[in-house]
Amino acid sequence: MALSLTALLAGCAQEDPKPLHPTRSPGEAAWYESSKAQRKEYCAAYRAHDPQRPVHVPTFASAMSEDEFADDFYDALKEKC
């Protein structure tokens, strides 16, 4: 009952790899890449709704425009904070 290497490799090639984690939005990914202290600052500013102390939107490599990314990041804050 020995499988040939070709048969074994053919079986592996047919499997659909699944990501370990669900795909995150760029805003959520930026949240997870930030430090614990940064997250506290983001949430404090988000909860304060103070125009004098706005939420600092981090820079993050994304195909989104700056405005789209900012909206996405605020959505992540809404969920996480």
Backbone hydrogen bonds, N-H to C=O, Kabsch-Sander energy under -0.5 kcal/mol:
donor,donor_aa,acceptor,acceptor_aa,energy
8,L,4,S,-2.2
9,L,5,L,-2.6
10,A,6,T,-2.3
11,G,7,A,-1.9
12,C,8,L,-1.8
13,A,9,L,-2.0
14,Q,10,A,-0.8
15,E,11,G,-0.6
15,E,12,C,-0.8
29,A,25,S,-2.6
30,A,26,P,-2.3
31,W,27,G,-1.6
32,Y,28,E,-2.2
33,E,29,A,-1.7
34,S,30,A,-0.8
34,S,31,W,-0.8
39,R,35,S,-2.3
40,K,36,K,-1.9
41,E,37,A,-2.1
42,Y,38,Q,-2.9
43,C,39,R,-2.5
44,A,40,K,-2.5
45,A,41,E,-2.5
46,Y,42,Y,-2.5
47,R,43,C,-2.8
48,A,44,A,-1.7
49,H,45,A,-1.3
50,D,45,A,-0.5
53,R,50,D,-1.3
57,V,55,V,-0.8
69,F,65,S,-2.7
70,A,66,E,-2.5
71,D,67,D,-2.3
72,D,68,E,-2.4
73,F,69,F,-2.9
74,Y,70,A,-2.5
75,D,71,D,-2.0
76,A,72,D,-1.9
77,L,73,F,-2.4
78,K,74,Y,-2.6
79,E,75,D,-1.6
80,K,76,A,-2.7
81,C,77,L,-3.0
